[in-house]
């Protein structure tokens, strides 16, 4: 039988935050490490923030009377763009986003970027010109447009990551 002692050292709640400090005591030292790692993983996984859940890539090539944007399949490789479309979508999905005002109400929004004309190196900071969203690591490169006869646009769906904490 495993005996666990849980001591609440501090519990603070105000209009901006809610946090608690507690101590777990067990007769087995390895159990303390396991429970600590489990709590840490849950806290990291359930930290509120923004996440890009869907990305659509549209491209317009000049010449041959193709003057409208066409949605690209993620398995295509376009010769005018350095990276494959799947890699571009992966780069966009890996973006780290935060809200500038730190208010985490339910947030689902579709964001349309500016039109990028080639040749151009698209970086993280180029995607979001919104005053409410901040991109971490703004200098990371998403893709490179190699030729001037191409325009590219991204439409992204942004949702708030879960902020529910599961207590077991």
N, C-alpha and C positions, 0 to 999 in steps of 0.2 A: 504494500500500500504506500502510495506517494503522498506525503503531506506537503501542502503548499500554503504559505502564509502570504497574504496580500495586504500591504499597508499603504493607505492613501496618505501621502505626505503633504500634498498641497492641491487644492482645486480652486482655480480662478476662472471667473466668468464675467465678462463685461460686454458692452455693445459691439466691440470690435473683434474680440477673440475669446476662445474658451480653451483652456489647457489644464492638464492635470499632471502631477508628479507622483509616481507610486513606486513601491519597492516590492519585489517578489522574492520570497525566501523559500528554499526547498532543501530537503535533506540531501539531494543528489546535485552535485555541482554541474554535471552535464545537462541536467534538465533546465537549469537557469539559462545556459547558453542557447539551448533549443528554443525556449519560450521567448527569449530576447530576440533571436533572429526571426522568429515568426511574427512578432509584433512589429519589428523594423520593416519587414517585407510588406506587411499590410499597410503600414503608414505611408511607405513610399508609393505603393500601388494606388492608394486612395487619396493621394494629395490632389487637391483641386487645381485645375489648370485647363488650358485649351489644347485641343488635339485636332489635327486635320484628318478627317475620316474618309474623304473622297476627293479625288482630283481628276478633272477632265482637262485634256490638252487639245487646243484648237490651233490649226496652222493655216496660213494663207500663202500660197506661192503665186508670184507674178509670172505672167506669160501664159499663153494658151487660153486666155480669157477666164482664168480661174481667179476671180476677184472676191470670192466669199470664203469664210472660214469653214474648215472641215474638221470634225472631231477625229482624233487619232486613236487607233487601237493601241493598247499598251504593248503589244508584241511587235510593233513595227520598228524598223530602223530607218530613219530619214537621213539621207546623205548630207543634207544641209545643216543638220544638227549633230554635234559631236557625240553625245551620249544617246543610247537607246531610250525609247519612251518609258519603258519599265523602270529604268534607273532614275529618270527624271521624277517620275511619280514617287519612287522610293525616297529620293532626296527631299521632296516636298513633304512627304508624310513624316519624315524624321525631324522636321523643324521643331524647335523648342519655342513655344509661344507663351506669353504671359499677358494678363490684363494690366494696364497701367494703373487703373483705379482700385484694383484688388477687390472688386465687388463680384462675388461669384453667384449671381442669380443664374437661372437656367439660360443657357446661351447656345443657340443654334443659328448659324448665319452662313449664307453663301457669299463668297467674296470673289469678285472678278478683278483680275489684275489689269494693269495698263497693257497696251499693245507694245511688245518688244520687237524692234526692227533690227535685222541683222546688218552687219556683224556686231555681235554684242555678247558680253559675258554676264549672264543673269546670276545675281547673288541673292542671298536671303533677304537683305534689306530692300531689294527692289520689289519684292512681292507685296509688302504691306505698307501702304501709305496712310493707313487708318490711324487716327490719333488715340484709339482705345487699345490697340494691340501692339505689343512690343516683341520683336524677334530677338532671341538670344543668338549669339554668334553671327552677326550680320554680314561678315565678310566671307562666309562659306559659299562656294560656287555651286549652283544648282545645275546649270548647263551652259553650253557655248553655242551660239548661232554663228555658223562659219561664213554664210553667204549673205549679200545684201538683198537678194530678191525673195526674202521670206519674212513673214510676220508670225509671231506666236503669242498666244494668250492662254492663261490658266484660269479655270473656275474651280474654287475649292470650297468644300463644305467643312465648316469649323464647328465643333461641338465641345461642350465642357466635359472634362474627364470627371469621373465619379468622385464625390466627396463624402460618400457614406463610409463609415468605419464599422466593420463587423466586430463585435465583441463576442468572444466565445466563452 
